[in-house]
Structure formats: C-alpha cells, structure tokens
C-alpha cells in the first residue's frame, strides 16, 4: 500500500489549517501572500522575514528596503483583512480581534477543510481497493490476502480520519478561545 498519498492529503490539510486566523499572530497567516519582486511574483517569505512582535502584531522586515511598497501591495492584494502599516523600515500588521460571527465563520471553514481531507482519503482508499481487487482477479493475491489487505487499509484510513478530526477539533477550540 502506498501511504505517501495519504501523507500528502494530511500534509495539505495541516497546511490549510495553519493559514486559518485564530486571533493570535502567526507568520503562517501570510503564507498565501505573493509579492512582485524584480519582475516575478514570489512568496513573501522569499523577500522578507516575518516575525511575531507580540500576540497581536506581525513585523515584516524586507531584505531590500526598496521592496516595502511591493510587499504592502501584495498584502493588500491577498485580501486577508489586514491593514499593513509601513514606517519606512518595516511593515507592521496589527491583527484586529475576531468577532463572534467571524469566529463562527472560521469554524465552518475548518469543518469544510476537514471534510475535503476526508474526501481525499476516501478517494485514495477506493483507488487502492480497486487495485487490490484487480490483483486478486489477475490471480496475484488470494481472497484471504485481499481481505487482510483491505482490513489493513481500513485501519490506516480510520487512523488518518481520527488525525483529521483531532486537528480540526484543536483548531476549532483555538478559534473559540478568546
């Protein structure tokens, strides 16, 4: 069985979760920001360092000060709901507190991300089961081997689904904590 496909789904899910804003400053919030740099669009992390000044403030220090305007444009274009403050040397982003409605929206978004991950896991499982059945039909494995492999596969899927559920539950808990 190919566990790498499952790992990719899980890794993607955790990456998506890290971009969900919880009210605390986290450099991963800016992971989707692209900046125009010397004629090419590049991720913000390639043109500046992002640090957490305090629980509600991110500080972006460009390696080249001439990039400040482009970084600011990139943050605004990413439409994350942040207003960057440029003091000529660094850009500061003060995160506004999340409203109750916004927290509930974020919880729904986390639920959708978890469901997408579960769907991905199910699709991979179905493909693997089809492959096992083809092997059995071709005479490469016995019926007993087929049943054993399906059981192993289902145990792996159950474990992955519980990891997705735990990740989503943790993020929801983090979102609802004021």
Residue frames as a rotation matrix with the C-alpha (Angstrom) as fourth column:
UNK 1
0.574 0.819 0.000 0.00
0.819 -0.574 0.000 0.00
0.000 0.000 -1.000 0.00
UNK 2
-0.311 -0.677 0.667 1.14
0.685 -0.646 -0.336 3.49
0.659 0.353 0.665 -0.80
UNK 3
0.223 0.366 -0.903 0.99
0.946 -0.306 0.110 5.58
-0.236 -0.879 -0.414 2.38
UNK 4
-0.772 -0.622 -0.132 2.62
0.566 -0.767 0.303 8.57
-0.290 0.159 0.944 0.65
UNK 5
-0.531 0.647 0.547 -0.68
0.328 -0.438 0.837 9.61
0.781 0.624 0.020 -0.98
UNK 6
0.494 0.708 -0.504 -2.38
0.732 -0.025 0.681 9.65
0.470 -0.705 -0.531 2.42
UNK 7
-0.084 -0.631 -0.771 0.51
0.892 -0.393 0.224 11.64
-0.444 -0.669 0.596 3.87
UNK 8
-0.868 -0.220 0.446 0.14
0.442 -0.752 0.489 14.25
0.228 0.621 0.750 1.12
UNK 9
0.047 0.963 0.264 -3.56
0.403 -0.260 0.878 14.70
0.914 0.065 -0.400 1.93
UNK 10
0.564 0.132 -0.815 -2.76
0.825 -0.034 0.565 15.07
0.047 -0.991 -0.128 5.63
UNK 11
-0.475 -0.827 -0.300 0.10
0.801 -0.548 0.242 17.49
-0.364 -0.125 0.923 4.96
UNK 12
-0.672 0.308 0.673 -2.15
0.349 -0.671 0.655 19.63
0.653 0.675 0.344 2.73
UNK 13
0.420 0.887 -0.194 -4.85
0.552 -0.080 0.830 19.66
0.720 -0.456 -0.523 5.42
UNK 14
0.331 -0.361 -0.872 -2.39
0.884 -0.204 0.420 20.81
-0.330 -0.910 0.252 8.11
UNK 15
-0.774 -0.598 0.208 -1.02
0.630 -0.697 0.343 23.49
-0.060 0.397 0.916 5.76
UNK 16
-0.269 0.773 0.574 -4.55
0.329 -0.487 0.809 24.78
0.905 0.407 -0.123 5.14
UNK 17
0.585 0.504 -0.635 -5.28
0.735 0.000 0.678 24.78
0.342 -0.863 -0.371 8.88
UNK 18
-0.199 -0.759 -0.620 -2.19
0.913 -0.373 0.163 26.85
-0.355 -0.533 0.768 9.60
UNK 19
-0.844 -0.115 0.525 -3.50
0.385 -0.810 0.442 29.63
0.375 0.575 0.728 7.35
UNK 20
0.242 0.970 0.033 -6.74
0.575 -0.171 0.800 29.97
0.781 -0.175 -0.599 9.37
UNK 21
-0.511 -0.440 0.739 -6.53
-0.187 -0.782 -0.594 33.03
0.839 -0.442 0.317 11.58
UNK 22
-0.033 0.479 -0.877 -7.27
0.779 0.563 0.278 32.39
0.627 -0.674 -0.392 15.24
UNK 23
0.919 0.343 0.195 -6.68
0.161 -0.778 0.608 35.82
0.360 -0.527 -0.770 16.75
UNK 24
0.557 -0.819 -0.139 -3.04
0.132 -0.078 0.988 35.23
-0.820 -0.569 0.065 17.63
UNK 25
0.511 -0.471 -0.720 -0.27
-0.835 -0.471 -0.285 36.49
-0.204 0.746 -0.633 15.38
UNK 26
0.335 -0.404 0.851 1.30
0.174 0.914 0.365 33.70
-0.926 0.025 0.377 13.34
UNK 27
-0.451 -0.592 -0.668 3.65
-0.526 -0.429 0.735 34.08
-0.721 0.682 -0.118 10.34
UNK 28
-0.800 0.177 0.573 1.73
0.464 0.789 0.403 31.30
-0.381 0.588 -0.713 8.54
UNK 29
0.219 0.927 -0.304 -1.17
0.444 -0.372 -0.815 33.75
-0.869 0.044 -0.493 8.14
UNK 30
0.365 -0.160 -0.917 0.87
-0.623 -0.774 -0.113 35.42
-0.692 0.612 -0.382 5.39
UNK 31
-0.366 -0.585 0.724 1.79
0.064 0.760 0.647 32.17
-0.928 0.283 -0.240 3.60
UNK 32
0.227 0.537 0.813 -0.52
0.856 0.288 -0.429 32.98
-0.464 0.793 -0.394 0.67
UNK 33
0.722 0.032 -0.691 0.87
-0.090 -0.986 -0.140 36.49
-0.686 0.164 -0.709 0.06
UNK 34
0.275 -0.623 0.732 2.67
0.950 0.295 -0.105 36.88
-0.151 0.724 0.673 -3.27
UNK 35
0.448 -0.239 -0.862 4.93
0.072 -0.951 0.301 39.87
-0.891 -0.197 -0.408 -3.91
UNK 36
0.935 -0.206 0.288 6.09
0.267 -0.120 -0.956 41.39
0.231 0.971 -0.057 -7.19
UNK 37
0.568 -0.810 -0.145 9.88
-0.092 -0.238 0.967 41.27
-0.818 -0.536 -0.210 -6.92
UNK 38
-0.416 -0.809 -0.414 12.15
-0.466 -0.201 0.861 42.28
-0.780 0.552 -0.294 -9.79
UNK 39
-0.410 0.319 -0.855 9.54
-0.907 -0.040 0.420 41.32
0.100 0.947 0.305 -12.38
UNK 40
-0.550 0.224 -0.804 8.44
-0.002 0.963 0.270 38.00
0.835 0.150 -0.529 -10.85
UNK 41
0.414 0.722 0.554 5.73
-0.716 -0.118 0.688 37.02
0.562 -0.682 0.469 -8.38
UNK 42
-0.473 -0.615 -0.631 7.32
0.025 0.707 -0.707 35.31
0.881 -0.350 -0.319 -5.36
UNK 43
0.448 0.609 -0.655 6.06
0.678 0.246 0.693 34.27
0.582 -0.754 -0.303 -1.92
UNK 44
0.805 -0.053 0.590 6.50
-0.315 -0.882 0.351 36.94
0.502 -0.469 -0.727 0.77
UNK 45
0.873 -0.456 0.173 8.85
0.036 0.414 0.910 34.64
-0.487 -0.788 0.378 2.73
UNK 46
0.395 -0.755 0.523 11.39
0.916 0.363 -0.168 34.89
-0.063 0.546 0.835 -0.12
UNK 47
0.054 -0.369 0.928 11.76
0.461 -0.815 -0.351 38.68
0.886 0.446 0.126 0.11
UNK 48
-0.051 -0.021 0.998 11.35
-0.685 -0.727 -0.050 39.36
0.727 -0.687 0.023 3.83
UNK 49
-0.822 -0.128 -0.556 11.49
0.303 0.727 -0.616 37.86
0.483 -0.675 -0.559 7.28
UNK 50
0.110 0.932 0.345 8.23
-0.293 -0.301 0.907 37.66
0.950 -0.201 0.240 9.21
UNK 51
-0.819 -0.405 -0.406 8.36
0.271 0.349 -0.897 37.80
0.505 -0.845 -0.176 12.99
UNK 52
0.344 0.914 -0.216 5.79
0.610 -0.043 0.791 37.90
0.713 -0.404 -0.572 15.77
UNK 53
-0.450 -0.500 0.740 6.32
-0.162 -0.769 -0.618 41.07
0.878 -0.398 0.265 17.85
UNK 54
-0.792 0.314 0.523 3.54
-0.521 0.097 -0.848 40.30
-0.317 -0.944 0.087 20.30
UNK 55
-0.578 0.576 0.577 0.31
0.351 0.815 -0.461 38.28
-0.736 -0.064 -0.674 20.37
UNK 56
0.482 0.876 0.020 -1.46
0.465 -0.237 -0.853 40.71
-0.742 0.421 -0.522 18.02
UNK 57
0.667 -0.279 -0.691 1.37
-0.564 -0.795 -0.223 42.08
-0.487 0.539 -0.687 15.82
UNK 58
0.588 -0.543 0.599 3.37
0.728 0.678 -0.100 40.70
-0.352 0.494 0.795 12.91
UNK 59
0.438 -0.538 -0.720 6.52
-0.413 -0.832 0.371 42.50
-0.799 0.135 -0.587 11.77
UNK 60
0.789 -0.175 0.588 7.75
0.578 0.535 -0.616 42.11
-0.207 0.826 0.524 8.20
UNK 61
0.347 -0.775 -0.528 11.38
-0.282 -0.623 0.729 43.10
-0.895 -0.104 -0.435 7.57
UNK 62
1.000 0.013 -0.002 12.26
-0.005 0.272 -0.962 43.16
-0.012 0.962 0.272 3.87
UNK 63
0.317 -0.944 0.086 15.80
0.760 0.307 0.573 42.22
-0.567 -0.117 0.815 2.92
UNK 64
-0.706 -0.434 0.559 15.73
0.685 -0.620 0.383 45.01
0.180 0.653 0.735 0.35
UNK 65
-0.531 0.501 -0.683 14.07
0.350 -0.604 -0.716 48.22
-0.772 -0.619 0.145 1.62
UNK 66
-0.805 0.233 -0.546 13.05
-0.566 -0.579 0.587 49.14
-0.180 0.781 0.598 -1.95
UNK 67
-0.782 0.502 -0.370 10.58
0.207 0.768 0.606 46.23
0.589 0.397 -0.704 -1.76
UNK 68
-0.882 0.424 -0.206 8.44
0.151 -0.159 -0.976 47.82
-0.447 -0.891 0.076 1.01
UNK 69
-0.405 0.765 -0.501 5.81
-0.821 -0.545 -0.170 49.19
-0.403 0.342 0.849 -1.41
UNK 70
-0.356 0.232 -0.905 5.52
-0.648 0.637 0.418 45.90
0.674 0.735 -0.076 -3.31
UNK 71
-0.892 0.024 -0.452 5.19
0.312 0.756 -0.576 43.91
0.328 -0.654 -0.681 -0.07
UNK 72
-0.732 0.648 -0.211 2.46
-0.190 -0.491 -0.850 46.28
-0.655 -0.582 0.482 1.09
UNK 73
-0.262 0.620 -0.740 0.64
-0.965 -0.153 0.213 45.89
0.018 0.769 0.638 -2.26
UNK 74
-0.603 -0.050 -0.796 0.96
-0.256 0.957 0.134 42.10
0.756 0.285 -0.590 -2.01
UNK 75
-0.938 0.259 -0.229 -0.57
0.309 0.333 -0.891 42.02
-0.155 -0.907 -0.393 1.48
UNK 76
-0.449 0.809 -0.380 -3.48
-0.559 -0.586 -0.587 44.21
-0.697 -0.051 0.715 0.40
UNK 77
-0.278 0.307 -0.910 -3.99
-0.909 0.224 0.353 42.16
0.312 0.925 0.216 -2.81
UNK 78
-0.892 -0.091 -0.443 -4.10
0.007 0.976 -0.216 38.92
0.452 -0.196 -0.870 -0.79
UNK 79
-0.134 0.937 0.322 -7.32
-0.543 -0.341 0.768 40.28
0.829 -0.071 0.554 0.76
UNK 80
-0.458 -0.130 -0.880 -6.67
0.516 0.767 -0.382 38.85
0.724 -0.629 -0.284 4.22
UNK 81
0.637 0.771 0.012 -8.41
0.477 -0.407 0.779 41.69
0.605 -0.490 -0.627 6.02
UNK 82
0.219 -0.648 -0.729 -5.18
0.877 -0.197 0.438 43.19
-0.428 -0.735 0.525 7.35
UNK 83
0.959 -0.039 0.282 -4.07
0.094 -0.891 -0.444 46.79
0.269 0.453 -0.850 7.03
UNK 84
0.247 -0.945 -0.216 -0.29
0.944 0.285 -0.167 46.99
0.220 -0.163 0.962 6.79
UNK 85
0.974 -0.055 -0.221 1.50
0.026 -0.938 0.347 49.90
-0.226 -0.343 -0.912 8.48
UNK 86
0.450 -0.837 0.312 4.72
0.780 0.199 -0.593 50.99
0.435 0.510 0.742 6.78
UNK 87
0.851 -0.180 -0.493 7.23
0.224 -0.725 0.651 53.05
-0.475 -0.665 -0.577 8.81
UNK 88
0.715 -0.587 -0.380 9.92
-0.693 -0.522 -0.497 53.15
0.093 0.619 -0.780 6.11
UNK 89
-0.427 -0.896 0.121 11.96
-0.904 0.419 -0.082 50.26
0.023 -0.145 -0.989 7.54
UNK 90
-0.977 0.179 0.113 9.47
0.160 0.973 -0.165 47.53
-0.140 -0.143 -0.980 8.40
UNK 91
-0.360 0.933 0.013 5.80
-0.474 -0.195 0.859 46.76
0.804 0.303 0.512 7.87
UNK 92
-0.961 0.142 0.237 3.69
-0.166 0.392 -0.905 46.07
-0.221 -0.909 -0.353 10.93
UNK 93
-0.377 0.896 -0.236 0.34
-0.179 0.180 0.967 44.33
0.909 0.407 0.092 10.84
UNK 94
-0.826 0.246 0.507 -1.89
-0.524 -0.002 -0.852 44.68
-0.209 -0.969 0.131 13.89
UNK 95
-0.774 0.564 -0.289 -4.42
0.302 0.729 0.614 41.87
0.557 0.388 -0.735 13.96
UNK 96
-0.383 0.716 0.583 -7.87
-0.803 -0.570 0.172 43.07
0.456 -0.403 0.794 14.93
UNK 97
-0.736 0.171 0.655 -9.69
-0.375 0.702 -0.605 40.87
-0.563 -0.691 -0.453 17.45
UNK 98
-0.885 0.447 -0.132 -12.03
0.140 0.525 0.839 38.33
0.444 0.724 -0.527 15.88
UNK 99
-0.384 0.847 0.368 -15.74
-0.918 -0.392 -0.055 38.99
0.098 -0.359 0.928 16.30
UNK 100
-0.294 0.365 0.883 -18.05
-0.385 0.801 -0.459 36.17
-0.875 -0.475 -0.094 17.39
UNK 101
0.771 0.624 -0.127 -19.52
-0.328 0.219 -0.919 35.95
-0.546 0.750 0.374 13.87
UNK 102
0.368 -0.724 -0.583 -16.06
-0.865 -0.037 -0.500 35.80
0.340 0.689 -0.640 12.31
UNK 103
-0.560 -0.549 0.621 -15.04
-0.761 0.637 -0.124 33.03
-0.328 -0.542 -0.774 14.73
UNK 104
0.159 0.720 0.676 -18.12
-0.207 0.694 -0.690 31.02
-0.965 -0.030 0.259 13.73
UNK 105
0.833 0.074 -0.549 -17.29
-0.547 -0.041 -0.836 31.53
-0.084 0.996 0.007 10.03
UNK 106
-0.127 -0.977 -0.171 -13.76
-0.956 0.167 -0.243 30.30
0.266 0.133 -0.955 10.68
UNK 107
-0.411 0.055 0.910 -15.09
-0.502 0.820 -0.276 27.20
-0.761 -0.570 -0.309 12.48
UNK 108
0.698 0.700 0.152 -17.26
-0.200 0.394 -0.897 26.45
-0.688 0.596 0.415 9.42
UNK 109
0.575 -0.570 -0.587 -14.21
-0.778 -0.157 -0.609 26.90
0.255 0.807 -0.533 7.19
UNK 110
-0.492 -0.753 0.437 -12.21
-0.853 0.517 -0.070 24.46
-0.173 -0.407 -0.897 9.34
UNK 111
0.029 0.613 0.790 -15.09
-0.251 0.769 -0.587 21.97
-0.968 -0.181 0.176 9.03
UNK 112
0.893 0.290 -0.344 -15.01
-0.373 0.051 -0.926 22.32
-0.251 0.956 0.154 5.24
UNK 113
0.079 -0.953 -0.293 -11.24
-0.955 0.012 -0.298 21.78
0.287 0.303 -0.909 5.20
UNK 114
-0.505 -0.219 0.835 -11.63
-0.613 0.772 -0.169 18.65
-0.608 -0.597 -0.524 7.33
UNK 115
0.488 0.770 0.412 -14.36
-0.162 0.543 -0.824 17.32
-0.858 0.335 0.390 5.02
UNK 116
0.725 -0.304 -0.619 -12.14
-0.675 -0.134 -0.725 17.93
0.138 0.943 -0.302 1.97
UNK 117
-0.381 -0.908 0.175 -9.35
-0.924 0.364 -0.121 15.97
0.046 -0.208 -0.977 3.66
UNK 118
-0.250 0.363 0.898 -11.73
-0.341 0.835 -0.432 13.09
-0.906 -0.414 -0.085 4.48
UNK 119
0.818 0.549 -0.171 -12.95
-0.316 0.182 -0.931 13.04
-0.480 0.816 0.323 0.85
UNK 120
0.296 -0.804 -0.516 -9.35
-0.901 -0.056 -0.431 12.88
0.317 0.593 -0.740 -0.37
UNK 121
-0.583 -0.490 0.648 -8.62
-0.724 0.675 -0.141 9.99
-0.369 -0.551 -0.748 1.99
UNK 122
0.211 0.768 0.605 -11.76
-0.228 0.641 -0.733 8.15
-0.951 0.016 0.310 0.81
UNK 123
0.816 0.092 -0.571 -10.82
-0.570 -0.038 -0.821 8.57
-0.097 0.995 0.021 -2.86
UNK 124
-0.200 -0.958 -0.205 -7.34
-0.940 0.247 -0.237 7.17
0.278 0.145 -0.950 -2.27
UNK 125
-0.466 0.097 0.879 -8.84
-0.501 0.790 -0.353 4.24
-0.729 -0.605 -0.320 -0.33
UNK 126
0.617 0.777 0.128 -11.25
-0.287 0.373 -0.882 3.47
-0.733 0.507 0.453 -3.20
UNK 127
0.542 -0.497 -0.677 -8.39
-0.792 -0.034 -0.609 3.53
0.280 0.867 -0.413 -5.72
UNK 128
-0.529 -0.802 0.278 -6.34
-0.848 0.488 -0.205 1.17
0.029 -0.344 -0.939 -3.54
UNK 129
-0.122 0.574 0.810 -9.28
-0.356 0.736 -0.575 -1.23
-0.926 -0.359 0.115 -3.06
UNK 130
0.831 0.408 -0.379 -9.82
-0.470 0.148 -0.870 -1.32
-0.299 0.901 0.314 -6.86
UNK 131
0.094 -0.898 -0.430 -6.11
-0.906 0.102 -0.411 -2.09
0.412 0.428 -0.804 -7.33
UNK 132
-0.598 -0.273 0.753 -6.30
-0.663 0.697 -0.273 -4.89
-0.451 -0.663 -0.598 -4.74
UNK 133
0.333 0.821 0.464 -9.36
-0.277 0.555 -0.784 -6.39
-0.902 0.133 0.412 -6.46
UNK 134
0.714 -0.170 -0.679 -7.60
-0.688 0.008 -0.726 -6.24
0.129 0.985 -0.112 -9.83
UNK 135
-0.387 -0.921 0.045 -4.64
-0.900 0.367 -0.233 -8.09
0.198 -0.131 -0.971 -8.30
UNK 136
-0.381 0.330 0.864 -6.98
-0.419 0.771 -0.479 -10.74
-0.824 -0.545 -0.155 -6.91
UNK 137
0.708 0.700 -0.099 -8.78
-0.363 0.240 -0.900 -11.09
-0.606 0.673 0.424 -10.27
UNK 138
0.454 -0.632 -0.628 -5.42
-0.802 0.017 -0.597 -11.48
0.388 0.775 -0.499 -12.01
UNK 139
0.858 -0.065 -0.510 -4.50
0.194 0.960 0.203 -14.23
0.476 -0.273 0.836 -9.54
UNK 140
-0.073 -0.941 0.331 -1.62
-0.126 -0.320 -0.939 -12.28
0.989 -0.110 -0.095 -7.97
UNK 141
-0.821 -0.132 0.555 -3.16
-0.554 -0.046 -0.831 -12.48
0.135 -0.990 -0.035 -4.48
UNK 142
-0.730 0.574 -0.370 -5.66
0.552 0.815 0.177 -14.81
0.404 -0.075 -0.912 -2.79
UNK 143
0.233 0.906 0.354 -9.09
0.248 -0.407 0.879 -13.91
0.940 -0.117 -0.320 -1.40
UNK 144
0.620 -0.058 -0.782 -7.62
0.783 0.095 0.614 -14.15
0.039 -0.994 0.105 2.12
UNK 145
-0.503 -0.858 -0.107 -4.80
0.848 -0.513 0.131 -11.78
-0.168 -0.025 0.986 1.17
UNK 146
-0.460 0.432 0.776 -7.37
0.334 -0.725 0.602 -9.40
0.823 0.536 0.189 -0.31
UNK 147
0.630 0.760 -0.158 -9.44
0.390 -0.135 0.911 -9.42
0.671 -0.636 -0.381 2.90
UNK 148
0.314 -0.605 -0.732 -6.31
0.918 -0.004 0.397 -8.95
-0.243 -0.796 0.554 5.03
UNK 149
-0.710 -0.627 0.320 -5.04
0.698 -0.686 0.204 -6.03
0.091 0.369 0.925 2.92
UNK 150
-0.105 0.762 0.639 -8.49
0.267 -0.597 0.756 -4.38
0.958 0.250 -0.141 2.92
UNK 151
0.732 0.340 -0.590 -8.58
0.626 0.005 0.780 -4.63
0.268 -0.940 -0.209 6.72
UNK 152
-0.160 -0.886 -0.436 -5.10
0.922 -0.292 0.255 -3.06
-0.353 -0.361 0.863 6.98
UNK 153
-0.687 -0.044 0.725 -6.15
0.502 -0.750 0.431 -0.31
0.525 0.660 0.538 4.58
UNK 154
0.338 0.908 0.246 -9.33
0.327 -0.358 0.874 0.42
0.882 -0.215 -0.418 6.55
UNK 155
0.527 -0.231 -0.818 -7.35
0.839 -0.012 0.544 0.59
-0.135 -0.973 0.187 9.82
UNK 156
-0.601 -0.799 0.030 -5.00
0.782 -0.580 0.228 3.11
-0.165 0.161 0.973 8.20
UNK 157
-0.427 0.537 0.728 -7.94
0.327 -0.659 0.677 5.16
0.843 0.527 0.106 6.88
UNK 158
0.630 0.682 -0.372 -9.60
0.567 -0.077 0.820 5.14
0.531 -0.727 -0.436 10.33
UNK 159
0.101 -0.701 -0.706 -6.35
0.914 -0.215 0.344 6.38
-0.393 -0.680 0.619 11.89
UNK 160
-0.798 -0.416 0.437 -5.99
0.581 -0.725 0.371 9.16
0.162 0.549 0.820 9.30
UNK 161
-0.012 0.882 0.471 -9.61
0.351 -0.437 0.828 10.24
0.936 0.175 -0.304 9.75
UNK 162
0.675 0.226 -0.702 -9.09
0.732 -0.085 0.676 10.48
0.093 -0.970 -0.223 13.50
UNK 163
-0.399 -0.865 -0.305 -5.97
0.841 -0.478 0.254 12.63
-0.366 -0.155 0.918 12.90
UNK 164
-0.644 0.261 0.719 -8.04
0.380 -0.707 0.596 14.94
0.664 0.657 0.356 10.69
UNK 165
0.457 0.886 -0.084 -10.78
0.466 -0.158 0.871 15.11
0.758 -0.437 -0.485 13.33
UNK 166
0.362 -0.397 -0.843 -8.25
0.894 -0.107 0.434 15.86
-0.263 -0.911 0.316 16.10
UNK 167
-0.716 -0.675 0.179 -6.60
0.695 -0.663 0.278 18.60
-0.069 0.323 0.944 14.01
UNK 168
-0.355 0.682 0.640 -9.95
0.263 -0.584 0.768 20.21
0.897 0.441 0.028 13.22
UNK 169
0.611 0.601 -0.516 -11.12
0.633 0.021 0.774 19.95
0.476 -0.799 -0.367 16.85
UNK 170
-0.074 -0.740 -0.668 -7.90
0.930 -0.293 0.221 21.56
-0.359 -0.605 0.710 18.09
UNK 171
-0.850 -0.250 0.463 -8.22
0.453 -0.794 0.404 24.42
0.267 0.553 0.789 15.60
UNK 172
0.050 0.951 0.307 -11.90
0.318 -0.306 0.897 24.96
0.947 0.052 -0.318 16.48
UNK 173
0.529 0.067 -0.846 -11.00
0.847 0.025 0.532 25.03
0.057 -0.997 -0.044 20.18
UNK 174
-0.515 -0.819 -0.254 -8.26
0.797 -0.566 0.209 27.57
-0.315 -0.094 0.944 19.43
UNK 175
-0.654 0.327 0.682 -10.72
0.354 -0.664 0.658 29.69
0.668 0.672 0.319 17.41
UNK 176
0.350 0.935 0.057 -13.39
0.328 -0.179 0.928 29.77
0.878 -0.306 -0.369 20.10
UNK 177
0.207 -0.372 -0.905 -10.93
0.970 -0.045 0.240 30.63
-0.130 -0.927 0.352 22.90
UNK 178
0.801 0.139 0.583 -10.95
0.280 -0.947 -0.159 34.37
0.530 0.290 -0.797 23.44
